[in-house]
Amino acid sequence: MTDMLVPCLISFGPLIVTVSGWAKAYRAHRIEPLHPFAFTLLAVITAFAAVPAGSFIYFRMRPVHLPPWQNPEVTFLAWFFLLGLFCVVLGFLAFRNEPKWLFWVLEVASFWLTGLGFLAVAAY
């Protein structure tokens, strides 16, 4: 059980953070309505955060027993080293005009995705 908990938390962490951002946006939509651009940023980063979670589920259903430099899961997650940095830049677009909580949600999820990509690159 514990051998599955840590990889699950690592893979699902950015998705949990962005879903909490959606919950905050839903609760605060009457007090401080968000601009459609903010929803777009949150949707893009949520989509990027859903990919490692989906790949975790996919590769647990169909395990591949290869060394890390040949494993398709590691190669797939290595792309998040670049995509995570792209998400960091997208998060900074929300810094000036959007609420600060949105900026922090986007940046935490983006740095987590970058870290996930870094771990995959380090294993490669």
Buried (B, 14 or more C-beta within 10 A) or exposed (E): EEEEEEEEEBBBBBBBBBBBBBEBBEEBEEEEEBEEEBBBBBEBBBEBBBBBBEBBEEBEEEEEEEEEEEBEBBBBBBEBBEBBBBBBEBBEBBEEEBBEBBBBBBBBBBBBBBBBBBBBBEBB
